[in-house]
Amino acid sequence: MELMSGNEAIAQGAWEAGARIGTAYPGTPSTETMEAFAKKDGVYAEWCVNEKVTVEVAVGASAAGARVLSTMKHVGVNVAADPLFTAAYTGVGGGFVILAADDPGMYSSQNEQDSHFYARAAHIPMLEPADSAEALRFAREAYELSERFDVPVLIRSTVRVSHTKTPVEPGGRVEAPPKPYESDPAKWVMMPAFAKPRRKAQLARIDALRAWAEDCPYNEVVRRGGAVGVVCAGAAFQHVAEALPEASVFKLGCTWPLPAEALRAFAASVESLYVVEEASEYLSESVRALGVEVSAFPHPLPRDGELSPGLVRAAFGIEEPACLPMPDDVPGRPPALCAGCPHRLVFKELSRMKAVVTGDIGCYTLGALPPLSAMDACVDMGASVSMSHGFELAWAGAEHRPVVGVIGDSTFAHSGLSALISTVYNKGGGTVCVLDNRTTAMTGRQGNPFNGETLQKRPSRELDLEGVVRAVGVEDVRTVDPNDARAVRRALKEAAANPELTVIVFRSPCVLIDRRRDAPYVVTDGCTACGVCSTLGCPAVAKEPASNRALIDAAQCVGCGQCAQYCAYRAIVQRGSEGSPLEGGFHE
């Protein structure tokens, strides 16, 4: 017995089932799954450039006969939907399991999204564990299910299951030799002549899956009282079990297809039936569609966010147990770019020049927050480049503020490159800034094509980012040190004046990769409390309460010198090795 997170347990279950290949794009809360799988014996695992490629590589490996695991977060399923829907037609060779990790509460996502709807729309069975033990079991047994019904299998987790550690009993690996490959265009070539028969095969499979679901071993009825019955799945089951100890519960381990007759029988066995789910109406709508009456809560559950036992109790009008009140003097801790982050000065200068900034997914999204306040939009991976082109189109021929797209190196490889190609093809202008911090930082410093680091540290090649950009037709390509405020300002000013498309690569490693710390900076008596240094939003820079003079926390300062470059009074200096101050440089 050992403690594993849900992510680790899914990796363990896939390994025990004999999965040999893993493909993924990192995204919270799914990331650790493939990282854990990559450490297992006898497996190959890789980060792909995006989730579409992730599924396509996996479909190829499955067609060749191998058992495969693919992992992604919920918004990644959107990107993977194209091959996913057609894989539901082709079926599989070796078993194919896909983790879709949802994020109710949006702890690290741009939206709340329920992947159940993908399972229902694509007609792909979905298993939903409620703890790590089930995550391991469901992942292990999903491969047999995949091969039995000739279909990929989705496993849905949420952040609470993915990241909570609960006891599991890991087992040994069952070797699953690749299935012999035989050429079969009628199964794998989805042109209309072959896709039409595969659609009929899919319909027959749907009927078989619905029959299987009635006695599915992953669904469980917990009998208690007969007054209240609750239908739920996943992490919601844990909240219901704690909040409603007297209620009977139909815990769904398979959330598509639903066991129609079993649910009707359960509903008939209780006086009132309720459906408890997070940030979605998938289950309640699906249960009602079976002709089952679903009771309204005395006090409605929140329609957004993650559930808790307290919220479930409140929905049923049950008084919350006595507890200590939340202290009202706890200071807020908003997220911020790290001290020494190479993105900071780029956003400072973009704010200073009053640019319209279309942003992207990653750490640099924090550039939207005060005091930088330097981002106007952030929609999805790669949208920064596309949206900046859209702004330029809408404002063509009119005087307007500079329009700048900002994107990270990993996101640029994910979907920014295709957006840039489209902009070049249509002779778009404007400025695109690629913030190359040599990693995929926000999800935990994973590799990507532009730093050349693979998941399992295999030999690779680092793509030439500037060379790729030039190859697609961008003539004005610049490489700038983002820690040099003067160079950043000059590059952005010149790019804004250029009517042609400019791409600026701001390259400097993430401070969590380059762990070197130089001597910290200090504030001298020359500080006039002008407050300019605090507009950088560095966590190491604060103000003395009494005088409003700048104060630098030596424990947080990494010695980057960014703040010193903006001090007009040269009052921020670095301590030398012998304790003597060193003079600052560029200032406003």
N, C-alpha and C positions, 0 to 999 in steps of 0.2 A: 504494500500500500504506500502511495506517495501522493504528495500534493502536485497538481498540475492545473494550469489555467485551461480554459476551454480551447484556446488556440493551440496550446501544446498538446492537449489531448486529441484534437483532430489530427494533428501531425502524427501522433503516436498510432492512432487507429489506422490511418492510411498506410503507415509503414508496416504495421502488423498484418494488413491485408495483402501485402506484397506489392504495393505501389512502388514503381521504380523511377518515375519521372514526376517532377513538380515544376509548375510554371506559375508565375504571379507577377503582379505589379503591386508594390507596397502601398498600403493605405490603412490608416487607423479606422476601425479596430481589428483589422485582419492580419497585419504585417507579421507578427511573431509566428504565425502558423508556418509559413514557408521558411522562415529562419530556423525554426525548430526542426522541420522536415529535412532541411539541407544538412543538418548535423548527423543524420542517421547513416548507418552503414548501408552500402549497396544502393545508393540513390543518386540521381542526377537532379539538380535543382537550379533554376535560373530566374533572374529578374528579366522580364520582357519590357519592351518600351511602353506598352500600354495593355489594357485588359483585352482588347480585341485580339491582339497578337497572342496574348496569353492563352485564350481559348482556342485559337487557330492552331497553335503549336500543339496544344493538348489533343485536339481532334486528330491531328496527324499522327501523334504517338499512339493514340487509342486505335486508330484505323490500322496501324502497323502491328497491333496486338498487345501493347503494354498497358498496364494499369497506371492511371495518371491522376494527380491531384492538382487542381487549379484554385487559387485563392485571390480574393479581391474584396474591397468594401462595397457598400451598396451602390454608390454612384458609379463605381467601376462596372457594375452589371449593365448600366446604361451603355457604356462603351462597348461591352462584350455582346450586346443583344443581337447584333447582326449574325455572327456565327452561331450564337447560342440557339436561336430559333430554328435555324436550319439543321443544327446538330440533333434537334428533336425529331427531325425527319430521317436523317441518315442513320441515326442510332450509333452504336459503338462497336469497337472490336474488343479491346481490353476495357475493363471497367473504367468509367470516367466520373469523378466526383468533383463538384465545384462548391467552394465555400463562398457564400454571400454574407458578409458581416455588416449588419445594419447598425445605425447609430441614433436611436431615439434619444432626444435631448440635444442632439447636435454638439456633442462634446468636441468633435474635431471634424466637422463636415459643414457643407454649405446648404444642406437641406435635410429634412426628415423624409425618409422614403421606405416603403414596405416592400421587400423583395418577394413577398407572397404573390404579388400580382404578376410578377414575371413567371413564377411557376405555373400559375393558372393560365396565363396567356400563351405560354410556350408548351403547355401540357407536359411538364417535366416534374416528376415526383420530388417533393421537398420534405426533408426530415429536419426536426427542430429540437435540439437537446435543451434540457433545463438545467444541466450542470455538467461538470467535466467528465464524470463517469459515463453519462449518456453521450457526450460528445465523442468520447473514444469509441464506445460501442457502435454508435450510429455510423461514424466514419468507417470503421472496420467492416461493418456488414453492408454498407452502401455499395460496395464493389460487386458483391454477389447479386444485389438487387439490380444494379446497372446492367450486368451481363444477362441476368435472367430475363429482363424486360427490354433489352436492347435499347437503352436510353441513358443519357447522362442523368445524374442525380444531384440535386441541389441540397446543400446543408445550410440552413439559416441560423446564424447566431446574432446576438446583440452584444453591445459593449459589456453588459453585466456578465454574460456567459463567457465571452471571449477573454475577459481580463480577470475574472475571479478565480482563485485557486480553490479547488475542492478535492477530496480524496478520490483516487482512481487505483485500479489494480492493473498495471501494464502487463502485457503478455509477450510471448515470443512472436517472431515473424514467420508467416506462412509464405513460402516462396510461390510466386505465381508466374511460371514461365510464360513468355509472350505467346499469344495465340498465333497459330500459323496464318500468314497472310495469303489471301487468294484474291486476285484481281476481280472486282465486282462493280463495274460502272453503274449498274442499275441501283446499287445501294449508295454509292458515294458521289456520283456525278449528278448534281441537282439542277439539271436542265428540265424544262417542263415535261418532256416525255417520260423521264424517270421519276421526277418529283411527284407526279400525280399518283402513281402506284404507292410511293412511300407515304403519301398523305393517307391513303386507305389503310396502310399498315399502321400508321400512327393512330388512327381512329380505333382500330382493333386493340391496340395497346392500351388506349385510354380506358376502354371497357374492361380489359384485364386488370389494370391498375385499380379501378374502382371496386372491382370484386375483391381484390387482394386487400384493399384498405379496410374492409369490414372486419377482418380478423388480424389486422396489422399488429405485430408484436410490440410496436413502439407506442401504441395508444394505451392508456391506462385509466381505469375508473377507480377513484378513491371514494368508497362508500362511507358516509357519515350520516348526517341527518337527512330527512326527506323533505324538509321545508325549502331549502335553497340548494340549487345546483348551479355550478359554474363551469363553463367551458373556457379553457385557456391553453396556452402553450409557452414553451421556453421559459425565460426569466419571469414572466408574469405568474407562472405556477408557484414559484417560490414566494412571491408577495401574497398570493391568494392563500397559500397554506398557512402563512404566519398570521394574516389578518382575519381569516374566516375559518377557525379550527373546527367549527360545527357543520360546515357546508360540505356537500358531496361535490367532487370535482371530476370532470372528464378532461384529463390531461392529454392533449394531442401531441404525439411525437411525430406524426406524419400530418403536415398541414396542407398538402395537396397530393392526391385527392382526399377529400374528407370522407369519413365513413358514414354515409347517409343514414342507413338503417340503425346503426349503433347509436348515432346521435339522437335520432328520433326516439329510440327506446329509452335512452338516458333522460331525455326531456320528459317523457311520460312518467318517469319514476320519481320526479320531484314536483313540488307545488309551483315553484317559480324558477325559471332558468335565466341565467345571466351570462354574458360573454365579457370577459376581461381581457383587454389587449392594449398595447402601447401605440399611441400616435397613429392609429389606423382604424378603419372599419372593415378590414378584410374579413375577419372571422365572423363578426356579427352579421354582415351582409350575406356571407356564405351560408351561415346557419339558417338565417331567415329564408334564403332561397330554397332550402330543403323543406320548407313548409313548417318549420319549428317556430313557435312563438317565443320571442326573446323579450324578457321584461325590461322595463326602463329602471335605471338606478334611482333611488330616492333623491340622491344628489349626483348629478352627472360626473363621470370621470373626466379629467382634463383631456382635451382633444389633441394636445401636443405634449411633448416631453416624455421623460422616462417615468415609469410608475414606481411606487414604493408601498410598503404595507400601510403606511399612514394614509396615503391617497385612496387605497382600496377601502380601508375602514371608513374614511370620510364619505365615500360614495354610498355606502350602506347605512350611513347615519350612526356609526358606532363611535363612541367617545374615545379619543386618543388616550393611551395610558399616560399617567403623570410622568413628567420629565423636566429636567432643568431647562430654563429658557435660554435661547441663544443670546450670548452677550451682544450688547449694542455698540460696543466700542472697538470691535475688531476692524482693523483698517482694511480697506479694499486692496486687492492685489491683482490689478488688471494685467493681462499678458503684455509682454514687451519684447522687442528685439534684444538679444543678449548684449551685454557689455562687450564692445569690440566687434560687433556684427558688421561685416563688410557691406551690408545693404544700407546701413543707416545714412551715410552721407549722400547716397543717390537720392533717397527720399527727401532728405533735408533740402537738397538743391532743386528737386522737382517741386517741392512746396514753395520754395523761394521764388521760382520762376512762374508760379501760378499755372502750371501745366495741368491739362486734363489727363489723368492717368488711368488707363484701363489695366487692371491688375489681374493676377492669376492665383492659382492654388498653391499654397506653401507658406513658409515662414514670412515671406515678404508681404503677405496679406496684413500683417501687423503694422505695415506702413500706413494703413488707413486710420489708425488710432491716434488720438492726441498724445503728444504735442506735434507729431509730424503731420498728421492729417493730410496725407499726400496720395490718396487713392480714391478714385471716383466710382469704380465698378470692379466687381469680381464675381464671375458667374460660374465658370467651369474650367476644366483643364484646357489650355490653349486659347481660351476666349480673349485673352489680352490682345493678341495679335489681330484676330478677326475683328474684334470690337473697335480697335484703334482705326482700322481701315474703314469701318462703318461710320465712325465719327468724321473722318476725313471726307467721305463721300457726301455726308449730309451737309457739311459746311463748305463744300467746294465753291470757290469763287468769292467767299466772304472772309473778312478779317476775323480771326479767331485765336483763342489761346492755343499754345502748342499742345499737340496731342501725342502722348507717349504711351506705348504698350510696355509693360514690365512683366517679365517671365523668368523663371528659374531654369537652370540647365537641364534638370531631369524632366520638368514639365515641357520644355522646348522639344526634347526628344519624344515625349509622350504624344503631343498633338500640336505643339506650336510650329513645328517645321512644316507640316501640311498647310497650316494657316498662312505661313509666310510665303510658301510657294504660290498660293492662291493670290495673295496680295501682289507679288511680283508679276504674276501672269496678267493681272488686271492693271498693271502699271500704277499701283498705289504709292502714296508718299508717306510722310510722317516719320516717326522714330520708334524703333523697337530696342529696348534695353534687355539684354540677357544677363541676369545676375548669376554668374557662374561661381558658386561657392564650393565646387568640386565634390558635391554630394547631393543626395536626396535628404535634406536636413530634417524637415518637420516630422517625418515618419520614422526617424531613427538612424539617419546617416547611412542609407543603402547606396549601392553602386548604381551607375547609369552609363549609357554609352559614351558620354562626354568626359567621364573620369576614368573609364576603362576598367572599373573594378567589378568583378563578377561575384555572385552570391557565394560560391564555394571557393573563391580565390584561385580559380583556374587561370591559366594564361589567357590573355585577351588582347584587345587593341583599343586604344583610346581614340575616339573619333576626333578629327580636327574640326572644332566648332566653326571657327572663322572660315576654314576651307569649304565646309558644307554650305555655309551661308553665301559665300562667293559663287559656289558652283550652281546655285539656283538662280543667280542673276543679280544679286545685290552688289553694287559697285562700291558704295561707301560703307566699309566695314572697319570698325576701330576697336582696339583693345585698350582698356583703361584700368588703372589701379583704383578701385573704389575707395581706398583709404586716403587718397590724395585729393583733398577738397578742391584745390585749384584745378587739377586735371579734370575732375568730375564736372565742375562748373563750366569749364571751357568746352568740353566735349558736348554737353547738353545744349549749350548756347549755339554752337556751330551747327549741330544737328537740327535744331529748331529753325535755323535760317536757311537750311538746305531744302529746296522744293522736292528733291528726290528722296527716295526711301533710304534711311540710314539705320544701320544696326550697330549698336555699341555693346561690346562684350565687357562687362565689368567683372574682372576675374580676381578673386582672392579667397583663400580657403575659409570655410566655416570655422569659427573659433572653437567649436567642439571637436574639430579634427586637428587643427593646429593648436595644440595645448600649451604652446610656449607663452609665458607671461613675462613681459618686460617690467622694469621698475614702475611702480604706480605713479600717477600724477598727483600733485598737491596744488592747493590754492594759496597764493601769497597775499600779502597785505595790499597788493595793488588791485584786488577785486573791488569793483564799484557796485556790485549787486545789480548789474544790468539785466541779468537773466538769460542772455543769449545761449549760454552753454546748456541751460535746462531745456531749451527748445529742441535739442537733439534726442531727448527721451531716453538717455542712457541710464540704466538702473544704478550705475555707480555714482551718478551726479545727483546731488540733492541741494537743499538750501538750509542754512542755519536759521532756525525759527525766529530768533530775535532780530537778526540783522538782514536776513534775506541774501546774505553773501553765499557764494557757491561753496559747496562742501563735497569732497570726493571720498567715497568709501574705498579705502585701500584694499579691503578684502575682496571687493568685486572688480576693481579696476584691473584690466589686463595690460595696461600700458600702451594702448593703441595710439594715443595722441589725437584722436578725432576732436575732442573737446578743445584742446589747445589751439587747434587750427582756426577756431571760430572766436577766440578771445581777442577782442580789439585792444585790450590793455596788457596783453602778454602776462596775465596774472595766473595762468595755469601752466605749471612747469613740471618737468620730470626730475625725480631724484636720481642723481648720478650714482655710480657705484661707490663713490666716497662721500655721498650725502649732499653734494652741492647741486643746486637747481640748474636745469638745462633750459635754455630759452625756447619758447614756443615759436611757431612759424606763421603760416597763412592765417589771415583773419578777415572778418567781414569789413 
